[in-house]
Amino acid sequence: MRSLIFRFGAVRAASAVGGYLPLLLAMMPLRLAAQATPPSTGEAWQIITPAQATLVLARDGALIGEIGKERRVNVALKTLPKFVGHAFVAVEDKRFYQHDGVDLVGVAGAIKDAVIKGNLRGASTITQLLVGNMHPDLIDRRDVSAGRKLREQQAAREMERHYSKEQILEAFLNQISFGRGAFGIEMAARQFFGKGAAELTLAEAASLASMPKSPVQYDPARYPDRNRTRRNTVLALMAEQGYITAAQSAAAQREPVRTVTSTRGTAPWVVDVVRVQAERAGIAVMQGGYRIHTTIDAALQRATQQALSSGLDEIETRPGFRGQRCARVAGDTAATSAKKAKVEACLEGAVVVLDPTTGDVRALVGGRDYARSSFNRAVDGNRQPGSSFKAFVYAQSIAQGLTANAMVADTALRIRLDNGQTYSPDNADNAFLGALTLREALTKSRNPVAVQLALAVGMDSVSALARRAGLRAPIAPYPSSALGASAVQPLDFVAAYASFDNGGVAVEPRFLQRIDDRSGRTVFTPFVAPARPAMDPRVAFILRDMLQDVVTRGTAATLRSSVPARIPVAGKTGTTNDNTDVWFVGMTPELVTGVWLGFDKPAMIAPGAAGGTLAAPIAAQIITAAYGNRSSGVWTPPPGLVSVELDRASGQPSTAQTPPERRYMEWFLEGTEPGAPVWPWSLFRLGPIGY
C-alpha cells in the first residue's frame, strides 16, 4: 500500500489520500480487504420492492394525485426505450457493463485526481449507489468511514453475483430520487414531462439522467438552463460511449428543455373520494402499485380551482365583506389596513362540474385550500340552496299542467302553519310586482310565486321530483322549502340539475372509470346503474328554456355577458336568508356546473350578497375555460311540444301591434298551447292562483 501511495509522489497528497483509504482498499484483492474483518453486510445485496404509490389519473392519463406512503411507481426496464437506461449509465457509471460491482479503474482515477489535482470525487458504481439507497439502514452513505465503504463494496459485488445487469439497472431507475418527493423514473417523467417513462424522448431522458447528481440544482422546471447544460453533457457522453450517434446527440442537444405544469395535487378532494370508493370496493390502494383511472378532466380541474380561488380573493376586496381577507398576496396593504373582520373565518366555496349524460364528474373542488382544510364541502357539506331549488318547483308545476305563460301574482302572502305561526315570504327587493307569467317570475326569482306553486302542486310532489332526479337530502314539508330552506349536498344537487339538461334522466355522479393493478390488469370497474327517468323530457326542455331567460336577462345576467354567445347557457341563482349562502347552478349542452360560496359556520358574507353577483361570475370563468375555442352543441325540442310566439308583457299570442322587443317563442306541452281544448287535468287553466 505504501508503494502505491508514493508512486503518485507529492507530499501534499497525504491528507487527500486519507479520505480515499476505502478506495485504496477496493483496489486490493477481495481476499486482502477481507482481512480488515468489516461488520456483516446482512442482506444489503438483495433487491427489494420499495414502497410505491397508487396513481390517480385524469381521463386523459394525466397524473392528478397519488395515494400511498411514497411517490414511486415501478416500471420494467424492457418497457422503456433503451436510451433511458443508457443515459444514466453514460453519466453515472460508464463501465457498468464491465465491472463486478466495484469499478477499480474508476477508483484508480479518483485516487489519481485526489493526489495530483487535489480534486475529490466519488467512484461509486450504479450497483453501489443502489445498495446504499435501497438499504440505508444497513449501508448509510452519510458514513464516510472505511468500514462503510468496504461493506458497500462487498454488498455490491454480492448483488452482481445474484442479479443480472438489467435487473440492477431497473432497480436503480426505480429507486433513485428526483427531488420534489418524486422517486423513480416513472414518477419523474410524469412530474416534469407529463408522460410515462415509456414515452420519454432522448432529450427528456438525458434531462432526467442529469438530476441524480443534484436533484435541486438540476431541476429542469426551476433551472432549465442548468439542466440543459448538464443534459447536453449526458448526450455527448452517450455518443462518445456508442449508445447513440453523433447526429442523434447533436439533434437532441438543440432541443429546449420543456417541462409541464405539474397536475399533481390539483385534485386532492377527488383523490380522497376515489380512495374511499376504492377501499369500499376492497382494493387496498394504500399499499400502492395501482392506477386509478378517473373521469376528471385535468385542464378543467385546474381551471376550476383557479376560478374559485381568484373569485374568492376578489370577493374579499369588495366593500362590506364580513370575513377575513385570506388571499395570499404579498404586501397586501388593503388587507392590513382593513377594518377588523366581523366573521373570523375565510370565505369558502365548492364547485362541481359534470357530464349531464353520464354523470361523469369532470372537475370537483371541495374548498379554497386543501392544505389548510381538507374538508370536502362539495361531497360532505350540507347547505341551503336558496332560490336555486325553485327549478324543481316550477318543473313539477309544468308537469301538472301549468304553462310557462300562466299568470301568477307576486303578492304578499300570509300562510298559517300547522304550529299556529304565520309564514309570509317576501322578495329580496322588498317589493311585489303583481301579476307575472311563470317565465317572468322565475327569471326575476320572485319568492311568493314559488311558494304559491309549491302549495298548489303539493310540496311532497316537488320533493318526489327532486328525489327522482337524484337529490338524496330530505326536503322538509314546509312552504319555505320551496325557497330552498332544506339543506342539500352540493354534489347531489348539481347532479339532480342534470335531469333538466339531458331530457329528464337521472344520473349518478361518477368518479371512477376503472382500477388497474401494477401489471395493468383491471381489478375493478364500477357498476353503472341503468338510466331512470326523473321527469317528462318535454317538461325538462320547457324548464331549461325558462332557465335560459334567467341567464339572458334575469338574476344571472352577469354570467351571460361573460360567456361567449356561441355557448348556450341556462341556470338558476340562489341566495339564502341574511346573505349567508350563495349559489349558481347552470348548464350547457355538455356540462352542468354548480358553485356554492359561504362560511363554514353560516354567517353573512356581505350585505346584498347574491348568487348572481358572487357565484355566477365564477361559474362563467369555468364554463368559458371548459370550452376554450370549441363550439357547443344545441338543445333540440323533443316530440310533443308546440311553440307559439307570445307577447312577453301579457303572456298572450302576439299580434300585429306587439313591438318586436316583446315578441318571444314560448313552448307548450301539446294540448296546453293557447287555443287548445281545456282538459280536466289542466289544473291552472281557470286563471291566477290566489290565497
C-alpha positions in Angstrom: 0.0 0.0 0.0 2.9 2.4 0.9 4.5 1.9 -2.5 1.1 2.6 -4.2 0.9 5.9 -2.3 4.4 7.0 -3.1 4.0 6.0 -6.7 1.9 9.2 -7.2 4.5 11.1 -5.4 3.8 14.5 -3.7 3.7 15.3 0.0 0.5 17.3 -0.4 -1.3 14.0 -1.2 -1.1 12.8 2.4 -4.4 14.4 3.5 -6.3 13.7 0.3 -5.4 10.0 0.4 -6.7 9.7 3.9 -10.2 10.3 2.5 -9.6 7.7 -0.1 -8.4 4.9 2.1 -11.6 2.9 1.3 -10.9 3.3 -2.4 -7.4 2.1 -2.0 -8.7 -0.9 -0.2 -11.1 -1.5 -3.0 -8.1 -1.9 -5.4 -6.8 -4.8 -3.3 -7.9 -8.4 -4.0 -11.1 -9.1 -2.1 -9.2 -11.7 0.0 -6.8 -9.0 1.3 -9.6 -6.5 2.0 -11.5 -9.1 3.9 -8.6 -9.2 6.4 -10.0 -6.0 7.8 -13.0 -8.0 9.0 -15.7 -5.4 8.5 -19.1 -5.8 10.1 -21.6 -8.2 8.4 -23.4 -6.8 5.4 -26.5 -8.6 6.3 -28.9 -8.7 3.3 -27.7 -5.4 1.8 -27.1 -7.1 -1.6 -30.8 -8.1 -2.0 -33.0 -6.1 -4.4 -36.3 -5.4 -2.7 -39.5 -3.8 -4.0 -39.7 -0.4 -2.3 -42.9 1.3 -1.3 -44.9 2.5 -4.2 -47.7 4.9 -4.8 -51.1 4.3 -6.3 -51.5 6.8 -9.2 -54.7 8.8 -9.6 -55.1 9.7 -13.3 -57.3 12.0 -15.2 -59.4 10.6 -18.0 -56.6 11.5 -20.5 -54.0 9.7 -18.3 -52.5 12.9 -16.7 -51.4 12.4 -13.1 -53.7 14.4 -10.7 -52.7 12.8 -7.4 -51.2 9.9 -5.6 -52.2 7.6 -2.8 -49.6 5.9 -0.6 -46.6 6.4 1.6 -44.1 7.2 -1.1 -44.3 8.7 -4.6 -42.9 5.9 -6.6 -44.3 3.5 -9.3 -42.0 0.7 -10.5 -41.7 0.1 -14.3 -39.9 -2.7 -16.1 -36.7 -1.8 -17.9 -37.9 -3.7 -21.0 -40.9 -1.3 -21.3 -38.6 1.7 -21.6 -36.7 3.0 -24.7 -33.1 1.7 -24.4 -31.7 5.2 -24.4 -33.3 5.8 -21.0 -31.1 3.3 -19.2 -28.1 4.2 -21.4 -28.4 7.9 -20.4 -27.9 7.0 -16.7 -25.2 4.5 -17.4 -23.3 7.0 -19.6 -23.2 9.7 -16.9 -23.2 7.7 -13.7 -21.2 4.5 -14.4 -19.7 4.2 -17.9 -18.1 0.8 -17.1 -21.3 -0.6 -15.6 -21.5 -3.5 -18.1 -17.8 -4.5 -17.4 -17.2 -4.3 -13.7 -18.3 -6.7 -10.9 -20.0 -4.1 -8.8 -16.8 -2.1 -7.9 -15.1 -0.1 -10.7 -11.4 -0.5 -10.0 -10.4 1.7 -13.0 -12.7 4.4 -11.7 -11.3 4.1 -8.2 -7.8 4.5 -9.5 -8.8 7.5 -11.5 -10.4 9.1 -8.4 -7.3 8.5 -6.3 -5.1 10.0 -9.0 -7.2 13.1 -9.2 -7.1 13.4 -5.4 -3.4 13.0 -5.2 -2.2 15.1 -8.2 -5.1 17.6 -8.6 -6.5 17.7 -5.1 -9.9 17.0 -6.7 -12.0 14.8 -4.5 -14.7 12.9 -6.5 -16.6 9.8 -5.9 -16.1 6.5 -7.7 -19.3 4.7 -6.7 -20.9 2.4 -9.3 -24.6 2.2 -10.0 -24.6 -1.0 -8.1 -23.0 0.7 -5.1 -25.5 3.6 -5.3 -28.3 1.1 -5.4 -27.1 -0.8 -2.4 -26.8 2.4 -0.3 -30.1 3.9 -1.5 -32.1 0.6 -1.2 -30.7 -0.3 2.2 -29.9 2.9 4.1 -30.4 1.1 7.4 -27.6 -1.3 6.6 -25.4 0.9 4.3 -25.5 4.5 5.5 -23.9 6.6 2.7 -23.6 9.5 5.1 -21.0 7.5 6.9 -17.6 8.4 5.3 -15.6 5.7 7.2 -13.6 3.0 5.5 -15.8 0.4 7.2 -18.9 1.7 5.4 -17.2 1.7 2.1 -16.0 -1.8 2.5 -19.5 -3.0 3.4 -20.9 -1.2 0.4 -18.4 -2.7 -2.0 -18.9 -6.2 -0.7 -22.7 -5.9 -0.9 -22.3 -4.5 -4.5 -20.2 -7.5 -5.6 -22.6 -9.9 -3.9 -25.6 -8.2 -5.7 -23.8 -8.6 -9.0 -23.4 -12.3 -8.3 -27.1 -12.7 -7.7 -28.7 -10.4 -10.3 -28.2 -9.5 -13.9 -27.1 -6.1 -15.0 -30.6 -5.5 -16.4 -32.2 -6.3 -13.0 -29.8 -3.9 -11.2 -30.3 -1.1 -13.7 -34.0 -1.5 -13.5 -33.9 -1.4 -9.7 -31.7 1.7 -9.8 -34.0 3.6 -12.1 -37.0 2.8 -9.9 -35.2 3.6 -6.7 -33.5 6.9 -7.3 -34.8 10.3 -6.0 -35.5 13.1 -8.4 -36.5 15.7 -5.8 -39.9 17.2 -5.0 -40.8 13.9 -3.4 -40.6 12.0 -6.7 -38.9 8.6 -6.7 -38.1 6.5 -9.7 -38.0 7.2 -13.4 -41.8 6.8 -13.9 -42.8 9.4 -11.3 -40.0 11.8 -12.5 -41.3 11.5 -16.1 -44.8 12.3 -15.0 -43.7 15.1 -12.7 -41.6 17.0 -15.2 -42.8 16.0 -18.6 -46.4 14.9 -18.0 -46.0 11.5 -19.5 -45.0 8.0 -18.6 -41.3 7.0 -18.7 -42.0 4.7 -21.8 -42.9 7.9 -23.7 -39.8 9.9 -22.9 -37.8 11.4 -25.8 -34.0 11.1 -25.9 -33.6 14.7 -24.8 -36.0 14.2 -21.9 -34.3 11.0 -20.8 -31.0 12.9 -20.7 -32.6 15.7 -18.7 -33.6 13.2 -16.0 -30.3 11.5 -16.1 -28.7 14.9 -15.2 -30.6 15.0 -11.9 -29.1 12.3 -9.6 -26.0 14.4 -9.0 -28.2 17.1 -7.5 -32.0 17.0 -7.9 -32.4 20.5 -6.7 -29.6 22.2 -8.7 -30.5 20.4 -12.0 -34.3 20.6 -11.6 -35.5 21.1 -15.2 -38.5 23.1 -14.2 -36.8 25.5 -11.9 -33.4 25.7 -13.6 -33.9 24.8 -17.2 -30.6 26.4 -18.3 -28.5 24.4 -15.8 -30.4 21.3 -16.7 -29.8 21.9 -20.4 -26.1 22.3 -19.9 -25.7 19.1 -18.0 -28.2 17.3 -20.2 -26.0 18.1 -23.2 -23.0 16.7 -21.4 -25.0 13.5 -20.9 -25.9 13.4 -24.6 -22.3 13.9 -25.5 -21.2 11.1 -23.2 -23.8 8.8 -24.8 -22.4 9.5 -28.2 -18.9 9.1 -27.0 -19.7 5.7 -25.5 -21.5 4.5 -28.6 -25.1 4.5 -27.2 -26.3 7.0 -29.8 -24.9 8.5 -32.9 -23.2 11.9 -33.0 -26.1 13.2 -35.2 -28.7 12.0 -32.6 -26.7 13.7 -29.9 -26.5 16.9 -31.8 -30.2 16.9 -32.6 -31.2 16.3 -29.0 -28.9 19.0 -27.8 -30.6 21.6 -29.9 -34.0 20.9 -28.2 -35.1 23.3 -25.5 -35.9 22.0 -22.0 -39.7 21.9 -22.0 -41.4 20.8 -18.8 -45.1 20.8 -17.9 -47.0 22.4 -15.2 -47.5 19.5 -12.8 -51.1 18.4 -12.4 -50.1 16.6 -9.2 -52.1 17.9 -6.3 -54.7 19.7 -8.5 -57.5 17.4 -7.4 -56.8 16.5 -3.7 -60.5 16.3 -2.9 -61.1 13.9 -5.9 -58.2 11.8 -4.6 -59.9 11.5 -1.2 -63.2 10.5 -2.9 -61.7 7.8 -5.1 -59.6 6.4 -2.3 -62.7 5.9 -0.2 -64.6 4.4 -3.1 -61.7 2.0 -4.0 -61.3 0.8 -0.4 -65.0 0.2 -0.1 -64.7 -2.0 -3.2 -62.0 -4.0 -1.4 -59.0 -2.6 -3.3 -56.0 -1.9 -1.0 -54.9 1.2 -2.8 -52.9 2.5 0.2 -50.4 -0.4 -0.4 -49.5 1.2 -3.7 -49.0 -0.1 -7.2 -52.5 0.6 -8.6 -53.6 3.0 -11.2 -57.0 4.7 -10.6 -58.5 6.0 -13.8 -61.0 8.8 -13.1 -63.5 10.8 -15.1 -61.7 14.1 -14.3 -60.6 16.5 -17.0 -57.2 17.6 -15.8 -57.2 21.0 -17.5 -60.7 21.8 -16.4 -59.9 20.7 -12.9 -57.0 23.3 -12.8 -59.2 26.0 -14.3 -62.0 25.3 -11.8 -59.6 25.6 -8.8 -58.1 28.7 -10.2 -61.6 30.3 -10.9 -62.7 29.5 -7.3 -59.5 30.8 -5.7 -59.4 34.0 -7.7 -63.1 34.6 -7.3 -62.9 34.3 -3.5 -59.9 36.6 -3.5 -61.8 39.2 -5.4 -64.9 39.0 -3.2 -62.8 39.7 -0.2 -61.9 43.1 -1.6 -65.5 44.2 -2.0 -67.0 46.8 0.3 -69.0 45.3 3.1 -67.3 41.9 3.1 -67.6 40.5 6.6 -64.9 37.8 6.8 -61.1 37.8 7.0 -59.1 38.7 3.9 -57.4 35.4 3.4 -55.8 35.9 -0.1 -52.1 35.2 -0.1 -51.0 38.4 -1.6 -47.6 39.7 -0.7 -47.7 43.3 0.6 -51.5 43.5 0.5 -51.8 46.9 2.1 -55.5 46.8 1.6 -55.7 43.8 3.9 -53.5 45.3 6.6 -55.5 48.5 6.6 -58.9 46.9 6.5 -61.2 47.0 9.5 -61.4 44.1 11.8 -63.5 41.3 10.1 -66.9 40.6 11.6 -66.5 36.9 10.8 -63.3 35.4 12.0 -63.0 32.9 9.1 -62.1 32.6 5.5 -64.8 32.6 2.8 -65.0 29.1 1.4 -66.5 27.5 -1.7 -67.2 24.3 -3.6 -67.6 23.6 -7.3 -68.9 20.6 -9.2 -68.7 20.2 -13.0 -70.2 17.0 -14.5 -71.3 15.5 -17.8 -75.2 15.5 -17.8 -75.4 12.5 -20.0 -73.2 10.1 -18.0 -72.9 11.7 -14.6 -69.1 11.7 -15.0 -67.5 14.3 -12.7 -65.2 16.4 -14.8 -64.0 18.7 -12.0 -64.6 18.9 -8.3 -63.2 21.4 -5.8 -64.1 21.0 -2.2 -62.7 24.1 -0.7 -60.4 27.1 -1.0 -57.1 25.5 0.1 -56.8 21.7 0.8 -53.6 22.3 2.8 -55.5 24.5 5.2 -58.7 22.5 5.3 -59.2 19.1 3.7 -63.0 19.1 4.5 -64.8 18.3 1.2 -67.6 20.8 1.1 -68.8 19.5 -2.3 -69.3 16.0 -1.0 -69.7 16.3 2.7 -71.1 19.8 3.1 -74.9 20.4 3.6 -76.1 23.9 2.8 -79.4 25.5 1.9 -79.6 26.0 -1.9 -81.9 29.1 -1.7 -83.7 30.0 -4.8 -81.8 27.6 -7.0 -84.2 24.9 -5.6 -87.1 26.7 -7.4 -86.3 24.9 -10.6 -87.9 21.7 -9.1 -90.9 23.7 -8.0 -91.5 25.1 -11.5 -90.8 21.8 -13.2 -93.4 20.0 -11.1 -95.9 22.8 -11.8 -95.4 22.4 -15.6 -95.6 18.6 -15.2 -99.0 19.1 -13.6 -100.3 21.2 -16.4 -99.4 24.8 -15.7 -97.9 26.6 -18.7 -95.0 29.0 -18.8 -97.2 31.9 -19.8 -99.7 31.3 -17.0 -100.2 34.4 -14.8 -99.4 34.2 -11.1 -99.5 37.0 -8.6 -96.3 38.2 -7.0 -98.0 39.5 -3.9 -97.9 39.5 -0.1 -98.9 36.2 1.5 -100.0 35.1 4.9 -99.8 31.3 5.3 -100.9 29.7 8.5 -98.7 26.9 9.5 -99.6 23.8 11.5 -97.9 25.2 14.6 -100.1 28.2 14.5 -97.5 30.6 13.2 -97.8 32.7 10.1 -95.4 32.5 7.2 -95.0 35.5 5.0 -92.4 35.2 2.2 -91.0 38.4 0.8 -88.6 39.3 -2.0 -85.0 40.4 -1.9 -86.0 43.9 -3.1 -88.8 44.2 -0.6 -91.3 44.8 -3.4 -94.1 42.9 -5.1 -94.6 43.1 -8.9 -98.2 41.9 -9.2 -99.3 39.5 -11.9 -96.5 37.9 -13.8 -96.1 35.0 -16.2 -94.4 31.9 -14.8 -91.4 32.6 -17.0 -91.1 36.1 -15.8 -91.5 35.1 -12.2 -88.7 32.5 -12.5 -86.5 34.9 -14.4 -86.8 37.5 -11.6 -86.8 34.9 -8.9 -90.0 36.1 -7.1 -90.4 34.2 -3.8 -94.2 34.4 -3.3 -94.8 32.9 -6.7 -92.6 29.9 -5.9 -94.4 29.3 -2.6 -97.8 29.6 -4.2 -96.8 27.0 -6.8 -95.4 24.6 -4.2 -98.6 24.8 -2.2 -100.8 24.3 -5.3 -99.0 21.2 -6.6 -98.0 19.9 -3.1 -94.6 20.2 -1.6 -94.5 16.4 -1.3 -94.8 16.1 -5.1 -92.0 18.7 -5.6 -89.8 16.6 -3.2 -90.6 13.4 -5.1 -89.5 15.0 -8.3 -86.2 16.1 -6.7 -85.7 12.6 -5.4 -86.3 11.1 -8.8 -83.7 13.5 -10.2 -81.1 12.2 -7.6 -81.4 14.5 -4.7 -81.0 12.4 -1.6 -81.4 15.1 1.1 -84.7 15.1 2.8 -86.9 18.1 1.9 -89.0 19.3 4.8 -92.7 19.6 4.0 -92.9 23.3 4.7 -93.7 26.2 2.4 -90.2 27.6 3.0 -88.6 24.6 1.3 -89.9 25.9 -2.0 -87.3 28.7 -1.5 -84.5 26.2 -0.7 -84.7 26.2 3.1 -83.8 22.5 3.3 -80.0 21.7 3.2 -78.6 19.7 0.3 -75.2 18.2 -0.6 -73.7 20.2 -3.5 -72.6 17.2 -5.4 -76.1 15.6 -5.3 -77.8 18.9 -6.0 -75.7 19.6 -9.1 -76.2 16.1 -10.4 -80.0 16.5 -9.9 -79.9 19.5 -12.2 -78.5 17.2 -14.9 -82.0 15.9 -15.5 -83.0 19.4 -16.8 -80.1 19.2 -19.2 -80.3 15.6 -20.6 -84.0 15.2 -21.3 -85.3 14.3 -17.9 -83.0 11.4 -17.0 -81.4 11.0 -13.5 -77.7 10.4 -13.4 -75.4 9.1 -10.6 -72.2 11.2 -10.1 -69.3 9.0 -11.2 -65.6 9.5 -10.4 -64.1 6.1 -11.2 -63.7 4.6 -14.6 -61.6 1.6 -13.6 -58.7 0.5 -11.3 -55.7 -1.4 -12.7 -53.1 -3.3 -10.7 -49.3 -2.9 -11.3 -49.4 -5.5 -14.1 -52.1 -3.5 -16.0 -54.9 -5.9 -15.2 -58.2 -4.3 -14.4 -59.3 -5.3 -10.9 -62.3 -3.0 -10.5 -64.9 -1.4 -12.8 -67.8 0.3 -11.0 -71.3 -0.8 -11.7 -73.1 1.6 -13.9 -76.8 1.8 -13.0 -79.3 1.9 -15.8 -80.7 5.3 -16.6 -84.0 6.0 -14.9 -86.5 8.8 -15.9 -86.9 11.7 -13.5 -89.4 13.7 -15.5 -91.1 14.0 -18.9 -88.4 15.2 -21.4 -90.8 17.9 -22.6 -91.0 19.3 -19.0 -87.2 19.3 -18.8 -87.0 21.2 -22.1 -89.5 23.8 -21.1 -87.9 24.3 -17.7 -84.5 24.6 -19.2 -85.7 27.1 -21.7 -87.1 29.2 -18.9 -83.7 28.9 -17.1 -82.1 30.4 -20.2 -84.0 33.6 -19.6 -82.6 33.6 -16.0 -79.2 33.8 -17.6 -80.0 36.1 -20.5 -82.0 38.8 -18.7 -82.6 37.7 -15.1 -80.7 37.2 -11.9 -77.7 35.5 -13.6 -77.3 38.0 -16.4 -73.7 38.7 -15.3 -72.8 35.2 -16.5 -74.3 35.6 -19.9 -72.2 38.7 -20.5 -69.0 36.8 -19.7 -69.6 33.5 -21.6 -69.2 33.6 -25.4 -72.5 33.9 -27.2 -71.9 30.7 -29.1 -72.3 28.7 -25.9 -76.0 28.3 -24.8 -76.3 28.6 -21.0 -79.2 28.1 -18.7 -79.2 28.2 -14.9 -80.5 29.5 -11.6 -79.0 31.6 -8.8 -79.6 31.0 -5.2 -79.2 33.2 -2.1 -80.3 32.3 1.4 -81.6 34.5 4.2 -79.2 37.0 5.6 -76.9 36.6 2.5 -75.4 33.5 4.1 -75.1 31.0 1.2 -74.9 32.0 -2.5 -75.2 29.6 -5.4 -75.3 29.3 -9.1 -76.2 26.0 -10.8 -76.2 26.1 -14.6 -75.9 24.0 -17.7 -74.7 23.9 -21.2 -75.5 21.1 -23.7 -72.3 19.3 -22.5 -71.8 20.3 -18.8 -73.6 21.1 -15.6 -71.7 23.4 -13.3 -72.6 24.3 -9.7 -70.9 26.9 -7.5 -71.5 27.4 -3.8 -69.9 30.1 -1.6 -70.2 30.7 2.1 -68.5 30.5 5.5 -68.2 27.1 7.1 -70.1 28.4 10.1 -73.1 30.1 8.4 -72.8 33.9 8.6 -73.5 36.9 6.4 -71.0 37.2 3.5 -71.8 40.8 2.9 -74.9 43.0 2.8 -76.6 42.4 -0.5 -74.5 39.4 -1.4 -76.3 37.3 -4.0 -75.6 34.2 -6.2 -75.9 36.3 -9.3 -73.1 38.7 -8.3 -70.8 36.3 -6.4 -71.2 32.7 -7.6 -72.3 33.3 -11.2 -69.1 35.1 -12.3 -67.0 32.1 -11.0 -69.2 29.7 -13.0 -68.7 31.9 -16.0 -64.9 31.6 -15.8 -65.2 27.8 -15.5 -67.6 27.4 -18.4 -65.5 29.7 -20.6 -62.4 27.7 -19.8 -64.2 24.4 -20.4 -64.9 25.3 -24.0 -61.9 27.4 -24.9 -62.3 27.8 -28.7 -64.5 24.8 -29.1 -68.1 25.2 -30.1 -71.1 23.8 -28.2 -74.0 21.6 -29.1 -77.6 22.9 -29.1 -80.7 21.9 -27.3 -83.4 20.4 -29.5 -87.0 20.1 -28.5 -88.4 16.6 -28.1 -91.6 15.4 -29.8 -94.8 16.5 -28.3 -94.0 20.2 -27.9 -95.7 23.2 -29.6 -94.1 26.6 -30.0 -96.2 29.8 -30.1 -95.0 33.4 -30.5 -96.2 35.4 -27.5 -96.2 38.9 -26.2 -93.8 39.0 -23.2 -95.9 41.6 -21.3 -99.2 39.8 -21.5 -98.2 36.2 -21.9 -100.8 36.0 -24.8 -100.2 35.3 -28.5 -98.5 38.3 -30.2 -100.5 40.5 -32.5 -99.6 42.9 -35.3 -99.4 45.6 -32.6 -96.8 43.7 -30.5 -93.4 45.5 -30.6 -90.5 43.3 -31.8 -88.7 43.6 -28.5 -91.7 42.0 -26.7 -92.1 39.1 -29.0 -90.7 35.7 -28.0 -91.2 32.0 -28.6 -92.9 30.0 -25.8 -93.0 26.3 -25.6 -96.1 24.2 -24.5 -96.9 20.6 -23.9 -99.0 19.6 -26.8 -102.6 20.3 -25.9 -101.8 23.1 -23.4 -101.0 25.8 -26.0 -103.3 28.9 -26.4 -106.4 27.8 -28.2 -106.1 24.1 -27.4 -109.0 22.3 -25.7 -109.1 22.6 -21.9 -108.5 19.2 -20.3 -109.7 18.3 -16.8 -106.2 17.7 -15.6 -105.1 21.2 -16.6 -105.1 22.4 -13.0 -104.5 26.1 -13.6 -106.5 26.9 -16.7 -109.0 29.0 -14.8 -106.7 31.8 -14.0 -104.2 33.2 -11.5 -103.6 31.4 -8.2 -104.7 33.3 -5.1 -104.7 32.7 -1.3 
